[in-house]
């Protein structure tokens, strides 16, 4: 039977503290790399905390000053007295290799934290007041946090390094002009305005029902998976995966969706479907059509998909069909939607990938006027959490209601209502309903022909 011992290294802890006491510059680096609570021995925790207090107050550090400060706050006897401080400062003052010992201290702390997390998981599994999904979410969150924990040795970089990095980035963008820095959407003027979607961003696509938000979300997902070979995960909370793939096949094969519904397909249509199906099967597109997807399920499955398939884009269709924790659900729908929105944004940052969340607009957007950010349904936190908000305004629907048959080169406006670091234009598109596809009016991304560019 394996012997169970608490992971710790008293010698490594002494070496780190000895180096910090001997050299104030090392003390600052040590306190940046390790927190006092990451030491195992209580005496070492108190010494590290005292050092941190002294450095925060810009006080110099040495053996005598540390001893005086510990005596002043009444902790000197608790840490072993002046004899123990002297031992650490004289016998273990190895400033050259302190990083090696700090890494060892951190490793032992992570192992202790892992054991504590395992204990909490066992307790959560035995707690029948928790749902299984909530217990799994707690475990996933603990493990992910521990795996991502590293020594916090990240000193302030000189301006020179940042300038060179920025200049190199500009040169790279210049050499790759005509491309995007982030994930391309396939909507040329959207890519030109945003530079593509970046890791950590939450992008909201909002519209009234039957205006094409699912079609646009799926179109971007298919572009990423098929054209850019980016592993893409779609959470289809509203629509079964088979129905979603029927629409995807029609889009890819340019087949009238109504012909699929009534069965009046031509022979050549079936050949197109077969070719499109082959492309989709070979793509890196992943689906999850769990109805009533909870926040805990979403976060756990997103993490797992990132680890297993290196997912580079997530699409959620749609946000208001998800459910929050039981506590939020019992309070109010607005608070629940706020929790869902924050979870989506947190997941995007945690996994460092863009997450597109589709959302519903309220009934005020049905009056024929252009939708606004204030039309986002049920929660203002969606607007706050999102880095980019796209609102779909279908002009053809408004014209039908008003009996206006005015000719136009476009039937849809994609309104970039919010973008943290960029312009907010209105992009003209054509929605081809029979294929559930939004068509570019600008023929080519970054076209040199000004007549082909939207302002």
PyMOL commands that set and color helices and strands:
alter all, ss='L'
color gray80, all
select helices_A, chain A and resi 10-22+24-33+36-38+42-56+63-72+81-91+98-126+132-148+159-175+188-194+213-227+241-253+257-262+267-282+295-309+319-321+326-331+333-351+363-367+373-375+381-385+395-402+450-452
alter helices_A, ss='H'
color red, helices_A
select strands_A, chain A and resi 202-207+232-236+285-288+313-317+354-360+388-394+412-419+426-432+437-440
alter strands_A, ss='S'
color yellow, strands_A
deselect
rebuild
show_as cartoon
